[in-house]
Amino acid sequence: MGSFSRSPSWHMWITSILLFALYLIGLYDYVMVHTLNEDYLLSLDRGTAVIDYFTDYPLFLSAVWAVNIAGGLLAPVLLLIRHRLAPEAAFISFIAMLLLIVITFTIFDRLETFGHLYSLFDTAILLVTAAFGVYSLKLRNIGSLSCLSGCL
Protein backbone atom coordinates (compact mmCIF):
# COMPACT_ATOMS: atom_id res chain seq x y z
CA MET A 1 0.00 0.00 0.00
CA GLY A 2 1.09 3.54 -0.66
CA SER A 3 1.80 6.08 1.99
CA PHE A 4 -1.15 8.09 3.21
CA SER A 5 -0.91 11.85 3.50
CA ARG A 6 -3.71 13.88 5.07
CA SER A 7 -3.54 16.63 2.43
CA PRO A 8 -4.40 16.03 -1.22
CA SER A 9 -1.56 16.08 -3.73
CA TRP A 10 -1.33 18.68 -6.49
CA HIS A 11 -2.73 16.29 -9.11
CA MET A 12 -5.77 15.58 -6.94
CA TRP A 13 -6.42 19.31 -6.73
CA ILE A 14 -6.04 19.86 -10.47
CA THR A 15 -8.21 16.93 -11.55
CA SER A 16 -10.84 17.68 -8.91
CA ILE A 17 -11.07 21.38 -9.73
CA LEU A 18 -11.33 20.67 -13.46
CA LEU A 19 -14.06 18.05 -13.05
CA PHE A 20 -15.95 20.19 -10.53
CA ALA A 21 -15.81 23.18 -12.91
CA LEU A 22 -17.01 21.03 -15.80
CA TYR A 23 -19.98 19.82 -13.79
CA LEU A 24 -20.74 23.33 -12.51
CA ILE A 25 -21.19 24.25 -16.17
CA GLY A 26 -23.42 21.18 -16.46
CA LEU A 27 -25.45 22.33 -13.46
CA TYR A 28 -25.90 25.74 -15.06
CA ASP A 29 -27.02 24.04 -18.28
CA TYR A 30 -29.43 21.83 -16.33
CA VAL A 31 -31.03 24.83 -14.59
CA MET A 32 -31.27 26.88 -17.80
CA VAL A 33 -32.81 23.97 -19.70
CA HIS A 34 -35.32 23.08 -16.99
CA THR A 35 -36.44 26.67 -16.61
CA LEU A 36 -36.75 26.81 -20.42
CA ASN A 37 -34.63 29.96 -20.51
CA GLU A 38 -35.18 30.95 -24.14
CA ASP A 39 -32.18 33.29 -24.31
CA TYR A 40 -29.89 30.51 -23.17
CA LEU A 41 -31.45 27.84 -25.40
CA LEU A 42 -31.34 30.09 -28.46
CA SER A 43 -27.69 30.93 -27.70
CA LEU A 44 -26.87 27.28 -28.51
CA ASP A 45 -27.29 28.26 -32.18
CA ARG A 46 -29.62 25.37 -32.98
CA GLY A 47 -32.76 27.46 -33.43
CA THR A 48 -36.08 26.80 -31.81
CA ALA A 49 -35.61 23.05 -32.22
CA VAL A 50 -33.77 23.06 -28.87
CA ILE A 51 -36.73 24.70 -27.15
CA ASP A 52 -39.06 22.15 -28.72
CA TYR A 53 -36.71 19.34 -27.66
CA PHE A 54 -36.75 20.34 -23.99
CA THR A 55 -40.42 21.31 -23.79
CA ASP A 56 -42.13 18.42 -22.00
CA TYR A 57 -38.76 16.71 -21.42
CA PRO A 58 -39.46 13.35 -19.73
CA LEU A 59 -39.20 13.38 -15.94
CA PHE A 60 -37.19 10.15 -16.00
CA LEU A 61 -34.51 11.74 -18.20
CA SER A 62 -34.43 14.83 -15.99
CA ALA A 63 -33.85 12.57 -12.99
CA VAL A 64 -31.07 10.64 -14.74
CA TRP A 65 -29.47 13.95 -15.77
CA ALA A 66 -29.70 15.19 -12.16
CA VAL A 67 -27.95 12.02 -10.93
CA ASN A 68 -25.23 12.61 -13.52
CA ILE A 69 -24.70 16.19 -12.37
CA ALA A 70 -24.85 15.32 -8.66
CA GLY A 71 -22.31 12.52 -9.04
CA GLY A 72 -20.06 14.72 -11.15
CA LEU A 73 -20.07 17.42 -8.48
CA LEU A 74 -19.75 15.02 -5.54
CA ALA A 75 -16.89 12.86 -6.88
CA PRO A 76 -14.20 15.58 -6.88
CA VAL A 77 -15.27 16.80 -3.43
CA LEU A 78 -15.01 13.27 -2.08
CA LEU A 79 -11.60 12.88 -3.68
CA LEU A 80 -10.33 16.08 -2.08
CA ILE A 81 -11.45 14.95 1.35
CA ARG A 82 -9.83 11.60 0.55
CA HIS A 83 -13.04 9.63 0.95
CA ARG A 84 -13.03 6.08 -0.37
CA LEU A 85 -16.38 6.55 -2.16
CA ALA A 86 -15.04 9.04 -4.71
CA PRO A 87 -14.75 6.37 -7.45
CA GLU A 88 -18.33 5.23 -6.88
CA ALA A 89 -19.64 8.80 -7.21
CA ALA A 90 -17.75 9.21 -10.48
CA PHE A 91 -18.95 5.87 -11.83
CA ILE A 92 -22.58 6.61 -10.88
CA SER A 93 -22.25 9.88 -12.78
CA PHE A 94 -20.71 8.00 -15.73
CA ILE A 95 -23.48 5.37 -15.81
CA ALA A 96 -26.19 8.05 -15.60
CA MET A 97 -24.61 10.01 -18.45
CA LEU A 98 -24.15 6.89 -20.55
CA LEU A 99 -27.81 6.00 -20.03
CA LEU A 100 -28.83 9.55 -20.90
CA ILE A 101 -26.73 9.54 -24.08
CA VAL A 102 -28.00 6.15 -25.25
CA ILE A 103 -31.66 7.02 -24.65
CA THR A 104 -31.56 10.54 -26.06
CA PHE A 105 -29.58 9.58 -29.15
CA THR A 106 -31.61 6.48 -29.97
CA ILE A 107 -35.13 7.50 -28.96
CA PHE A 108 -35.20 11.29 -28.86
CA ASP A 109 -33.03 12.05 -31.91
CA ARG A 110 -30.58 14.23 -30.01
CA LEU A 111 -28.03 14.18 -32.84
CA GLU A 112 -30.53 15.71 -35.24
CA THR A 113 -31.41 18.48 -32.77
CA PHE A 114 -27.94 19.33 -31.45
CA GLY A 115 -25.58 18.26 -34.21
CA HIS A 116 -22.17 16.61 -34.12
CA LEU A 117 -20.28 19.22 -32.09
CA TYR A 118 -22.53 18.89 -29.04
CA SER A 119 -22.50 15.12 -29.46
CA LEU A 120 -18.70 15.08 -29.37
CA PHE A 121 -18.74 17.36 -26.33
CA ASP A 122 -21.13 14.98 -24.52
CA THR A 123 -18.88 12.05 -25.39
CA ALA A 124 -15.81 13.93 -24.14
CA ILE A 125 -17.51 14.65 -20.80
CA LEU A 126 -18.46 10.98 -20.54
CA LEU A 127 -14.84 9.92 -21.13
CA VAL A 128 -13.45 12.51 -18.70
CA THR A 129 -15.87 11.29 -16.03
CA ALA A 130 -14.81 7.68 -16.64
CA ALA A 131 -11.13 8.67 -16.47
CA PHE A 132 -11.73 10.49 -13.19
CA GLY A 133 -13.42 7.38 -11.81
CA VAL A 134 -10.48 5.18 -12.85
CA TYR A 135 -8.03 7.72 -11.39
CA SER A 136 -9.96 7.78 -8.09
CA LEU A 137 -10.10 3.99 -8.00
CA LYS A 138 -6.36 3.78 -8.56
CA LEU A 139 -5.78 6.20 -5.70
CA ARG A 140 -8.00 4.13 -3.44
CA ASN A 141 -6.23 0.91 -4.46
CA ILE A 142 -2.83 2.32 -3.51
CA GLY A 143 -4.14 3.48 -0.15
CA SER A 144 -4.50 7.20 -0.82
CA LEU A 145 -8.22 7.27 0.01
CA SER A 146 -9.88 6.13 3.20
CA CYS A 147 -12.79 6.98 5.43
CA LEU A 148 -11.46 10.05 7.20
CA SER A 149 -14.83 11.46 8.22
CA GLY A 150 -16.78 8.26 8.71
CA CYS A 151 -17.96 5.72 6.19
CA LEU A 152 -21.40 5.75 4.65
URDA-V29405 format. One record per helix or strand of 3 or more residues. SS is the DSSP state (H for helix, E for strand). FROM is the first residue (numbers start at 0). LEN is the number of residues. If there is no record, write none. Layout:
# URDA-V29405
SS/FROM/LEN
SS/FROM/LEN
This chain:
# URDA-V29405
H/9/25
H/37/5
H/48/6
H/58/22
H/85/21
H/109/32
